[in-house]
Amino acid sequence: MVVMCCMFVGTHFAQSLLVFGRNLKRVLAKRRQIQVRRRVDDEYMASWFQYAAGDQKGAQEMVRVLSRSATAKT
């Protein structure tokens, strides 16, 4: 019901849906290219978002990641 109201009351919503529909194929193709070139697995990426303040394991993991990225830049 909310979507229908937005479509009839707000013209910008309908326009944005058209833009979204036109670009969806291109965006999905770009996402596939990015996923093919990824270098780390999903579990590693998920570990970035599980750090809590005071979490010793998270702090050690962050130090390891930063040292790896510094080594990769050299």
Buried (B, 14 or more C-beta within 10 A) or exposed (E): EEEEEBEEEEEEBEEEEEEEEEEEEEEEEEEEEEEEEEEEEEEEEEBEEEEEEEEEEBEEBBEEBEEEEEEEEE
